[in-house]
Amino acid sequence: MVQLIVLLFYFAVMIGIGFYCRRHATDVNGFLLGGRSVGPWLTAFAYGTSYFSAVIFVGYAGQFGWKFGIASTWIGIGNALVGSLLAWIVLGRRTRIMTQHFSSATMPDFFGKRFQSRGLKIGASVIIFIFLIPYTASLYNGLSRLFGMAFHIDYSVCIILMAVLTAIYVIAGGYMATAINDFIQGLIMLVGIVAVIAAVLHNQGGFMQALADLAAVQDDTVSTVPGAFNSFFGPDPLGLFFVVLLTSLGTWGLPQMVQKFYAIKNESAIQKGAVISTLFAFVVAGGSYFLGGFGRLFSGSVDVATQGYDAIIPAMLSDLAPILIALVVILVLSASMSTLSSLVIASSSTLTIDFLKETVARNMDEKKQLFCIRLLIVVFIAISAVIALIQYTSNITFIAQLMGISWGALAGAFLAPFLYGLYWKKTTRAACWVSFAFGSLLMVANMLFSAWFPPLLQSPINAGAIAMLAGLILVPIVSLFTKKPDRHMVEAAFACYNVKKEVPQKTALGE
């Protein structure tokens, strides 16, 4: 009863905020970007909650905590320093300036206007459409066991409930409703992860006792070194490095993450947002992976071989008090709904503005665009829910594999062209196409023909990290040997950085 009351109250607040924010969603700019007037706290929490979903808390924390032990905490630290702090410093200001200069609301629109290429715009939208749908479907997976543990209800009910509620508040209030809900959901995640870690470690005799017990765990199939699971870099430092790289640097190329920078209000919001976002990631991501690092202490309660890695975190939480279980359910639901709302806005806006308007409906006015975006939000949420239900009922493995490669394909395709496009005037269209093709095709090949790959690249995580690094090398090399961009076009694009702005002397000294 306690868990149900908490859940119903949470749902009521989410929907209420959606309808409250309708006044901000009367045009495309307001619906997708909140009028580019979103402050530091809302932007930082929107970034963080879109970053960390049930996939992280239940799936990745359980899987990598089991594989690397307490060293999996490095993943959370990397997410905070590279995926949050460095992303805000390197991308935040330039993304906000150039996308406003182009009046871009999506990543494909940025590519199209930055490189004067309608083909790039359509190509990027197709890649996003293909790979965001399965990524969206994966968000439901982490909820099944937790809802079953807390409420003893069928997974399909959970999927439908989450889909309907997310659709209501996103369609009603757009990005502003999502940002405010993300803020509330982020606060729940902060409180929840701290409370859960404290409770789990208390049940294990405290931190030092749990660490000592972890040191006694031995798995010769992973490492023959005693105490490998409580060592500094764990039993597989190279594998750990690739996970840190993909989950941290990868955010720089994900459209639903980068588009958060489009809506930043001002310079102060960037500076504050960078700090807030980093601290949020330290607590939520660092805490999730830290908690997962003790997963092997619960090997008697879960059989990974038959139940999978997703069963580890629920097994760790099953003995908590009812109020804490309710908090965990709300935590994971918050993480999933915030990421789901971000993904469906990115998907629907891209398909409407960058594909349909460029191909079959070139005369679509703003009112029709807004209607189409809202309609596609329903379509995307419905498709992702159906995929999740199909996977749950029939256990089709290729869907799960496709979900796993989505992050690597998107980041591998977009990270390098977007980064160089913001900073380097000599970046060419051809280089963008090479990165698009290499990143996406490598991950598709990894899914279909992984047995043909070298052992290091058979893992989608490793392949995704290699795709990103390869893009950072390929784009400048291809740019040097292909047709140079039009000089006037490039100068016009970069002119936005040179606009004079007066600032107080405390910000910048005069001559």
Summary of the structure (lengths in Angstrom):
residues: 511
radius of gyration: 22.4
end to end distance: 67.1
largest distance: 69.6
contacts: 1957
relative contact order: 0.17
helix: 81%
strand: 0%
